[in-house]
Amino acid sequence: MKQRPLAVTVLGIVALVAGVIVLLEALLFFGVAMFGILQLNFFGVAWLGGILSLIVALIWLSTSRQLFSLDPRGWTFVVVISILTLIINVIGLLGGNSFSSLWWSFIAPVLALVLSFLPGTRAAFGQK
């Protein structure tokens, strides 16, 4: 079995945290307000934002498992889901949410992209 580099372990943890964050975001779209002060909207159709967030959260959690097991598809999935999450977050901003309500959901995908392109991480997944 290959030795998992530290950056890959951190990337797996970031993916796991991102999955949990997006899961919490889905709850906010479905109307479960955090401490009664934050609720998200998606072009007036909050349930659609919630469903999209649930799908993204499941992909993040599955990707985390792939990263921890050094599945070569994990690297591809983390890059794709990071970009997809950033796109959905930007659409969420255009859909009526303020940046102050979504800033925390930008951190994990950006960090995941940075960690994904480190030379050691790429080498662990056979990327050149």
C-alpha positions in Angstrom: 0.0 0.0 0.0 1.3 3.5 -0.9 2.2 5.9 1.8 -0.3 8.8 1.9 1.4 12.2 1.9 0.5 14.7 4.6 -1.0 17.1 1.9 -3.3 14.3 0.8 -4.5 13.7 4.4 -5.1 17.4 4.9 -6.9 17.5 1.5 -9.1 14.6 2.7 -9.9 16.4 5.9 -10.7 19.6 3.9 -13.0 17.6 1.6 -14.8 16.1 4.7 -15.2 19.6 6.3 -16.4 21.0 2.9 -19.0 18.2 2.8 -20.3 19.1 6.3 -20.3 22.9 5.5 -22.3 22.3 2.3 -24.6 20.1 4.2 -25.2 22.9 6.7 -25.7 25.3 3.8 -28.4 22.9 2.5 -30.2 23.2 5.8 -30.0 27.0 5.6 -31.6 26.8 2.1 -34.4 24.6 3.5 -35.2 27.2 6.1 -33.5 25.9 9.2 -32.1 29.2 10.3 -28.8 29.2 12.1 -29.4 30.8 15.5 -32.4 32.5 13.9 -30.2 35.0 12.0 -29.1 33.4 8.8 -31.3 31.9 6.0 -30.2 31.5 2.4 -32.2 32.0 -0.8 -31.7 30.8 -4.4 -33.5 33.1 -6.9 -36.6 32.8 -4.8 -36.6 29.0 -4.9 -34.7 28.1 -1.8 -35.6 24.4 -2.0 -33.7 24.2 -5.3 -30.6 25.6 -3.7 -31.0 23.1 -0.9 -31.2 20.2 -3.3 -28.2 21.4 -5.2 -26.3 21.8 -1.9 -27.3 18.2 -0.8 -26.0 16.8 -4.1 -22.7 18.8 -3.7 -22.3 17.7 -0.1 -22.7 14.0 -1.0 -20.1 14.4 -3.7 -17.7 16.1 -1.3 -18.1 13.3 1.3 -17.6 10.6 -1.4 -14.5 12.5 -2.6 -13.1 12.6 0.9 -13.4 8.8 1.1 -11.6 8.5 -2.3 -8.8 10.8 -1.2 -8.2 8.9 2.1 -8.0 5.6 0.1 -5.7 7.2 -2.6 -8.2 6.3 -5.3 -6.9 8.0 -8.5 -10.4 9.3 -9.2 -10.3 11.2 -6.0 -7.9 13.8 -7.4 -10.1 14.5 -10.4 -13.3 14.6 -8.3 -11.8 17.1 -5.8 -10.8 19.4 -8.6 -14.1 19.2 -10.3 -16.2 19.5 -7.1 -14.1 22.4 -5.9 -14.8 24.3 -9.1 -18.4 23.3 -9.1 -18.8 24.5 -5.5 -17.3 27.8 -6.3 -19.6 28.2 -9.3 -22.7 27.4 -7.2 -21.6 29.8 -4.5 -21.2 32.6 -7.1 -24.7 31.7 -8.5 -25.9 31.8 -4.9 -24.5 35.3 -4.6 -26.3 36.3 -7.8 -29.4 34.7 -6.5 -29.9 37.1 -3.7 -27.5 36.2 -0.9 -24.9 38.5 0.5 -21.2 37.7 0.5 -21.3 38.0 4.3 -23.7 35.0 4.5 -21.7 32.8 2.1 -18.0 33.8 2.7 -17.3 30.7 4.8 -18.4 28.4 1.9 -15.6 29.7 -0.3 -12.8 28.7 2.0 -12.8 24.9 1.7 -13.0 24.7 -2.2 -10.2 27.3 -2.6 -8.0 25.4 -0.1 -8.9 22.1 -1.8 -7.8 23.5 -5.2 -4.5 24.8 -3.8 -3.7 21.5 -2.0 -4.8 19.5 -5.1 -2.2 21.1 -7.3 0.8 20.7 -4.9 3.4 18.5 -6.5 3.3 15.8 -3.8 -0.5 15.6 -4.0 -0.5 15.2 -7.8 2.3 12.6 -7.6 0.3 10.6 -5.0 -2.6 10.3 -7.5 -0.4 9.7 -10.6 -0.9 13.2 -12.0 2.0 14.8 -13.8 
